[in-house]
Structures are given as C-alpha cells and as structure tokens.
Amino acid sequence: MSDICPKCGLPKEICVCEDIAREQQRINIAVDKRRYGKMMTIVDGINPHELDIDTLISNLKTICACGGTIKDGKIELQGDHRIKVKESLEKMGFMVDVL
Ligand SMILES: [Zn+2]
C-alpha cells in the first residue's frame, strides 16, 4: 500500500505538494560578518514544517565543505558560500534570493 499525502489525499508518488511548497518558498541567503572578521553564510526563510532542515544543512555542509549550525530556524554556515548555496538550492527547486 502506498502512502497518502495528508494535504491533497493523493498517493505520494503522484502528489506534487512538496514541489509546490518548494516553489512557494523564497529562501534568502545573506552573509554576516562576525567578530574577528569571520564570515557566516545565513540561509533564512526555510519552513521547517515543509522541509527537513537537518537534511538540508548536512547537504550544504558537504557541498561547501564547512561547518554549520541551525539557529532560530536559520542555517548558519562558516565562511562565504553564497554562490554554492544558491546553486544547490536552485537545483533542489527552490526560489533563492541573495541579499
Ligand atoms: Zn499532496
């Protein structure tokens, strides 16, 4: 038996709710300068109910080869990774703004 999507009631294989959720989400990427001149890439605008933020941050840490944490629902990556983060989020189907 296949899983049924709780939103639209269709089997998960043909449900597009997750795709729609991704398109509706606008994710902001910003760079923050911290103490001692350290740069942090901040990824904001993620809806934790529609996206697995833990999976996303581990993917981004691998792609950027850096450390990172989740703080107040935002992803913080060590260093300036705006371009890499933007490219990978767009590949996943998100709308991305770089601030
Ligand atoms: Zn659905």
Backbone and ligand atoms as CSV (ligand in chain L), in Angstrom:
chain,resi,resn,atom,element,x,y,z
A,1,MET,N,N,0.839,-1.203,0.000
A,1,MET,CA,C,0.000,0.000,0.000
A,1,MET,C,C,0.875,1.255,0.000
A,2,SER,N,N,0.489,2.215,-0.777
A,2,SER,CA,C,1.315,3.424,-0.846
A,2,SER,C,C,0.838,4.457,0.167
A,3,ASP,N,N,1.738,5.355,0.504
A,3,ASP,CA,C,1.402,6.429,1.442
A,3,ASP,C,C,0.496,7.439,0.768
A,4,ILE,N,N,-0.419,7.979,1.548
A,4,ILE,CA,C,-1.326,9.010,1.046
A,4,ILE,C,C,-0.874,10.357,1.614
A,5,CYS,N,N,-0.828,11.348,0.745
A,5,CYS,CA,C,-0.438,12.688,1.193
A,5,CYS,C,C,-1.551,13.277,2.057
A,6,PRO,N,N,-1.213,13.768,3.265
A,6,PRO,CA,C,-2.251,14.326,4.147
A,6,PRO,C,C,-2.857,15.625,3.611
A,7,LYS,N,N,-2.161,16.291,2.699
A,7,LYS,CA,C,-2.649,17.583,2.195
A,7,LYS,C,C,-3.667,17.421,1.086
A,8,CYS,N,N,-3.330,16.586,0.081
A,8,CYS,CA,C,-4.185,16.520,-1.102
A,8,CYS,C,C,-4.905,15.187,-1.214
A,9,GLY,N,N,-4.520,14.193,-0.394
A,9,GLY,CA,C,-5.192,12.909,-0.423
A,9,GLY,C,C,-4.782,12.001,-1.567
A,10,LEU,N,N,-3.793,12.417,-2.344
A,10,LEU,CA,C,-3.306,11.591,-3.445
A,10,LEU,C,C,-2.150,10.721,-2.962
A,11,PRO,N,N,-1.945,9.592,-3.651
A,11,PRO,CA,C,-0.753,8.797,-3.293
A,11,PRO,C,C,0.511,9.639,-3.443
A,12,LYS,N,N,1.484,9.409,-2.571
A,12,LYS,CA,C,2.691,10.243,-2.544
A,12,LYS,C,C,3.440,10.248,-3.876
A,13,GLU,N,N,3.334,9.143,-4.651
A,13,GLU,CA,C,4.082,9.089,-5.921
A,13,GLU,C,C,3.619,10.157,-6.907
A,14,ILE,N,N,2.329,10.500,-6.871
A,14,ILE,CA,C,1.844,11.478,-7.846
A,14,ILE,C,C,1.539,12.832,-7.204
A,15,CYS,N,N,1.677,12.911,-5.898
A,15,CYS,CA,C,1.424,14.168,-5.197
A,15,CYS,C,C,2.519,15.182,-5.523
A,16,VAL,N,N,2.132,16.438,-5.720
A,16,VAL,CA,C,3.125,17.472,-6.030
A,16,VAL,C,C,3.207,18.519,-4.924
A,17,CYS,N,N,2.584,18.246,-3.773
A,17,CYS,CA,C,2.555,19.242,-2.698
A,17,CYS,C,C,3.958,19.705,-2.313
A,18,GLU,N,N,4.877,18.753,-2.226
A,18,GLU,CA,C,6.217,19.134,-1.815
A,18,GLU,C,C,6.885,20.033,-2.855
A,19,ASP,N,N,6.648,19.738,-4.131
A,19,ASP,CA,C,7.199,20.585,-5.193
A,19,ASP,C,C,6.615,21.986,-5.112
A,20,ILE,N,N,5.302,22.049,-4.882
A,20,ILE,CA,C,4.649,23.356,-4.793
A,20,ILE,C,C,5.190,24.123,-3.591
A,21,ALA,N,N,5.337,23.426,-2.469
A,21,ALA,CA,C,5.867,24.071,-1.268
A,21,ALA,C,C,7.243,24.652,-1.547
A,22,ARG,N,N,8.037,23.939,-2.304
A,22,ARG,CA,C,9.379,24.435,-2.616
A,22,ARG,C,C,9.316,25.675,-3.481
A,23,GLU,N,N,8.416,25.661,-4.461
A,23,GLU,CA,C,8.329,26.824,-5.344
A,23,GLU,C,C,7.824,28.050,-4.612
A,24,GLN,N,N,6.935,27.826,-3.627
A,24,GLN,CA,C,6.356,28.958,-2.909
A,24,GLN,C,C,7.318,29.547,-1.898
A,25,GLN,N,N,8.282,28.737,-1.501
A,25,GLN,CA,C,9.218,29.229,-0.508
A,25,GLN,C,C,10.295,30.072,-1.158
A,26,ARG,N,N,10.519,31.228,-0.623
A,26,ARG,CA,C,11.648,32.037,-1.076
A,26,ARG,C,C,12.690,31.992,0.016
A,27,ILE,N,N,13.829,31.510,-0.357
A,27,ILE,CA,C,14.895,31.384,0.621
A,27,ILE,C,C,15.889,32.517,0.419
A,28,ASN,N,N,16.246,33.158,1.501
A,28,ASN,CA,C,17.206,34.256,1.442
A,28,ASN,C,C,18.580,33.785,1.892
A,29,ILE,N,N,19.566,34.215,1.151
A,29,ILE,CA,C,20.942,33.930,1.551
A,29,ILE,C,C,21.633,35.260,1.823
A,30,ALA,N,N,22.235,35.363,2.971
A,30,ALA,CA,C,22.955,36.584,3.314
A,30,ALA,C,C,24.292,36.220,3.930
A,31,VAL,N,N,25.192,37.174,3.918
A,31,VAL,CA,C,26.477,36.945,4.567
A,31,VAL,C,C,26.616,37.924,5.718
A,32,ASP,N,N,27.021,37.394,6.838
A,32,ASP,CA,C,27.137,38.180,8.047
A,32,ASP,C,C,28.598,38.173,8.485
A,33,LYS,N,N,29.091,39.355,8.800
A,33,LYS,CA,C,30.471,39.428,9.272
A,33,LYS,C,C,30.471,39.390,10.784
A,34,ARG,N,N,31.159,38.409,11.324
A,34,ARG,CA,C,31.183,38.233,12.772
A,34,ARG,C,C,32.476,38.770,13.364
A,35,ARG,N,N,32.582,38.564,14.637
A,35,ARG,CA,C,33.788,39.000,15.333
A,35,ARG,C,C,35.035,38.410,14.695
A,36,TYR,N,N,36.114,39.118,14.771
A,36,TYR,CA,C,37.408,38.703,14.226
A,36,TYR,C,C,37.354,38.536,12.716
A,37,GLY,N,N,36.394,39.216,12.069
A,37,GLY,CA,C,36.328,39.191,10.608
A,37,GLY,C,C,35.846,37.881,10.018
A,38,LYS,N,N,35.270,37.023,10.854
A,38,LYS,CA,C,34.751,35.741,10.347
A,38,LYS,C,C,33.483,35.964,9.541
A,39,MET,N,N,33.363,35.294,8.407
A,39,MET,CA,C,32.166,35.402,7.578
A,39,MET,C,C,31.260,34.201,7.830
A,40,MET,N,N,29.945,34.486,7.900
A,40,MET,CA,C,28.968,33.412,8.052
A,40,MET,C,C,27.937,33.552,6.942
A,41,THR,N,N,27.581,32.458,6.317
A,41,THR,CA,C,26.505,32.472,5.329
A,41,THR,C,C,25.217,32.079,6.043
A,42,ILE,N,N,24.217,32.960,5.980
A,42,ILE,CA,C,22.949,32.729,6.676
A,42,ILE,C,C,21.882,32.362,5.640
A,43,VAL,N,N,21.253,31.226,5.837
A,43,VAL,CA,C,20.175,30.792,4.948
A,43,VAL,C,C,18.869,30.905,5.722
A,44,ASP,N,N,18.014,31.815,5.282
A,44,ASP,CA,C,16.803,32.157,6.028
A,44,ASP,C,C,15.569,31.920,5.151
A,45,GLY,N,N,14.434,31.755,5.798
A,45,GLY,CA,C,13.188,31.608,5.053
A,45,GLY,C,C,12.779,30.161,4.846
A,46,ILE,N,N,13.409,29.259,5.558
A,46,ILE,CA,C,13.081,27.838,5.432
A,46,ILE,C,C,11.896,27.515,6.332
A,47,ASN,N,N,10.882,26.899,5.754
A,47,ASN,CA,C,9.747,26.464,6.562
A,47,ASN,C,C,10.026,25.053,7.088
A,48,PRO,N,N,10.276,24.922,8.398
A,48,PRO,CA,C,10.677,23.613,8.933
A,48,PRO,C,C,9.574,22.563,8.856
A,49,HIS,N,N,8.333,23.003,8.621
A,49,HIS,CA,C,7.236,22.038,8.519
A,49,HIS,C,C,7.177,21.419,7.128
A,50,GLU,N,N,7.786,22.076,6.171
A,50,GLU,CA,C,7.725,21.568,4.806
A,50,GLU,C,C,9.074,21.090,4.300
A,51,LEU,N,N,10.088,21.352,5.065
A,51,LEU,CA,C,11.432,21.000,4.647
A,51,LEU,C,C,12.184,20.398,5.818
A,52,ASP,N,N,12.952,19.378,5.550
A,52,ASP,CA,C,13.761,18.802,6.611
A,52,ASP,C,C,15.063,19.593,6.718
A,53,ILE,N,N,15.096,20.503,7.683
A,53,ILE,CA,C,16.231,21.413,7.812
A,53,ILE,C,C,17.513,20.661,8.183
A,54,ASP,N,N,17.375,19.549,8.905
A,54,ASP,CA,C,18.562,18.763,9.277
A,54,ASP,C,C,19.220,18.139,8.054
A,55,THR,N,N,18.379,17.619,7.142
A,55,THR,CA,C,18.909,17.048,5.914
A,55,THR,C,C,19.541,18.133,5.068
A,56,LEU,N,N,18.857,19.281,4.993
A,56,LEU,CA,C,19.358,20.387,4.181
A,56,LEU,C,C,20.713,20.875,4.681
A,57,ILE,N,N,20.841,21.042,5.977
A,57,ILE,CA,C,22.121,21.566,6.481
A,57,ILE,C,C,23.237,20.539,6.280
A,58,SER,N,N,22.945,19.260,6.413
A,58,SER,CA,C,24.035,18.300,6.215
A,58,SER,C,C,24.439,18.249,4.742
A,59,ASN,N,N,23.468,18.416,3.835
A,59,ASN,CA,C,23.820,18.505,2.412
A,59,ASN,C,C,24.686,19.733,2.152
A,60,LEU,N,N,24.283,20.864,2.703
A,60,LEU,CA,C,25.022,22.109,2.444
A,60,LEU,C,C,26.423,22.056,3.046
A,61,LYS,N,N,26.542,21.429,4.196
A,61,LYS,CA,C,27.865,21.319,4.818
A,61,LYS,C,C,28.791,20.472,3.954
A,62,THR,N,N,28.218,19.423,3.350
A,62,THR,CA,C,29.015,18.575,2.467
A,62,THR,C,C,29.409,19.343,1.205
A,63,ILE,N,N,28.434,20.036,0.610
A,63,ILE,CA,C,28.685,20.764,-0.637
A,63,ILE,C,C,29.731,21.862,-0.423
A,64,CYS,N,N,29.613,22.586,0.678
A,64,CYS,CA,C,30.521,23.706,0.921
A,64,CYS,C,C,31.767,23.284,1.695
A,65,ALA,N,N,31.795,22.051,2.153
A,65,ALA,CA,C,32.921,21.547,2.949
A,65,ALA,C,C,33.225,22.478,4.124
A,66,CYS,N,N,32.184,22.788,4.883
A,66,CYS,CA,C,32.370,23.702,6.009
A,66,CYS,C,C,31.515,23.237,7.176
A,67,GLY,N,N,31.685,23.891,8.304
A,67,GLY,CA,C,30.858,23.618,9.461
A,67,GLY,C,C,29.616,24.488,9.435
A,68,GLY,N,N,28.632,24.114,10.223
A,68,GLY,CA,C,27.424,24.924,10.258
A,68,GLY,C,C,26.514,24.495,11.373
A,69,THR,N,N,25.592,25.400,11.722
A,69,THR,CA,C,24.626,25.102,12.772
A,69,THR,C,C,23.254,25.630,12.366
A,70,ILE,N,N,22.239,25.177,13.095
A,70,ILE,CA,C,20.894,25.702,12.932
A,70,ILE,C,C,20.620,26.600,14.135
A,71,LYS,N,N,20.238,27.852,13.852
A,71,LYS,CA,C,19.984,28.795,14.932
A,71,LYS,C,C,18.719,29.562,14.600
A,72,ASP,N,N,17.731,29.515,15.493
A,72,ASP,CA,C,16.456,30.207,15.297
A,72,ASP,C,C,15.822,29.867,13.954
A,73,GLY,N,N,15.942,28.619,13.524
A,73,GLY,CA,C,15.345,28.204,12.255
A,73,GLY,C,C,16.126,28.631,11.026
A,74,LYS,N,N,17.291,29.223,11.243
A,74,LYS,CA,C,18.144,29.615,10.129
A,74,LYS,C,C,19.368,28.717,10.091
A,75,ILE,N,N,19.867,28.525,8.880
A,75,ILE,CA,C,21.099,27.760,8.751
A,75,ILE,C,C,22.264,28.737,8.725
A,76,GLU,N,N,23.251,28.479,9.531
A,76,GLU,CA,C,24.465,29.301,9.538
A,76,GLU,C,C,25.638,28.442,9.124
A,77,LEU,N,N,26.288,28.841,8.041
A,77,LEU,CA,C,27.452,28.104,7.553
A,77,LEU,C,C,28.695,28.962,7.724
A,78,GLN,N,N,29.776,28.326,8.102
A,78,GLN,CA,C,31.024,29.070,8.310
A,78,GLN,C,C,31.668,29.399,6.979
A,79,GLY,N,N,31.891,30.685,6.760
A,79,GLY,CA,C,32.525,31.136,5.525
A,79,GLY,C,C,31.502,31.733,4.578
A,80,ASP,N,N,31.996,32.276,3.479
A,80,ASP,CA,C,31.115,32.891,2.475
A,80,ASP,C,C,30.854,31.869,1.368
A,81,HIS,N,N,29.659,31.287,1.388
A,81,HIS,CA,C,29.319,30.229,0.425
A,81,HIS,C,C,28.075,30.593,-0.371
A,82,ARG,N,N,27.875,31.899,-0.576
A,82,ARG,CA,C,26.647,32.342,-1.233
A,82,ARG,C,C,26.401,31.653,-2.573
A,83,ILE,N,N,27.437,31.607,-3.397
A,83,ILE,CA,C,27.228,31.094,-4.758
A,83,ILE,C,C,26.918,29.597,-4.739
A,84,LYS,N,N,27.688,28.846,-3.959
A,84,LYS,CA,C,27.465,27.398,-3.883
A,84,LYS,C,C,26.091,27.077,-3.300
A,85,VAL,N,N,25.718,27.803,-2.246
A,85,VAL,CA,C,24.425,27.548,-1.594
A,85,VAL,C,C,23.290,27.882,-2.557
A,86,LYS,N,N,23.420,29.014,-3.255
A,86,LYS,CA,C,22.381,29.413,-4.204
A,86,LYS,C,C,22.217,28.351,-5.296
A,87,GLU,N,N,23.350,27.939,-5.872
A,87,GLU,CA,C,23.291,26.940,-6.946
A,87,GLU,C,C,22.657,25.642,-6.472
A,88,SER,N,N,23.036,25.182,-5.279
A,88,SER,CA,C,22.500,23.888,-4.859
A,88,SER,C,C,21.035,23.985,-4.476
A,89,LEU,N,N,20.613,25.108,-3.871
A,89,LEU,CA,C,19.194,25.247,-3.543
A,89,LEU,C,C,18.352,25.365,-4.814
A,90,GLU,N,N,18.870,26.050,-5.808
A,90,GLU,CA,C,18.128,26.171,-7.062
A,90,GLU,C,C,18.002,24.827,-7.762
A,91,LYS,N,N,19.057,24.019,-7.661
A,91,LYS,CA,C,18.986,22.669,-8.234
A,91,LYS,C,C,17.910,21.842,-7.545
A,92,MET,N,N,17.697,22.091,-6.244
A,92,MET,CA,C,16.659,21.373,-5.494
A,92,MET,C,C,15.272,21.933,-5.795
A,93,GLY,N,N,15.198,23.028,-6.532
A,93,GLY,CA,C,13.910,23.571,-6.944
A,93,GLY,C,C,13.412,24.745,-6.120
A,94,PHE,N,N,14.288,25.341,-5.332
A,94,PHE,CA,C,13.855,26.475,-4.524
A,94,PHE,C,C,14.069,27.790,-5.256
A,95,MET,N,N,13.254,28.788,-4.863
A,95,MET,CA,C,13.473,30.148,-5.309
A,95,MET,C,C,14.431,30.786,-4.302
A,96,VAL,N,N,15.499,31.351,-4.810
A,96,VAL,CA,C,16.538,31.849,-3.911
A,96,VAL,C,C,16.842,33.318,-4.197
A,97,ASP,N,N,16.898,34.108,-3.148
A,97,ASP,CA,C,17.354,35.494,-3.237
A,97,ASP,C,C,18.662,35.626,-2.500
A,98,VAL,N,N,19.617,36.254,-3.137
A,98,VAL,CA,C,20.871,36.548,-2.443
A,98,VAL,C,C,20.841,38.005,-2.031
A,99,LEU,N,N,20.925,38.228,-0.731
A,99,LEU,CA,C,20.826,39.605,-0.224
A,99,LEU,C,C,22.201,40.269,-0.225
L,1,ZN,ZN,ZN,-0.086,16.097,-1.747
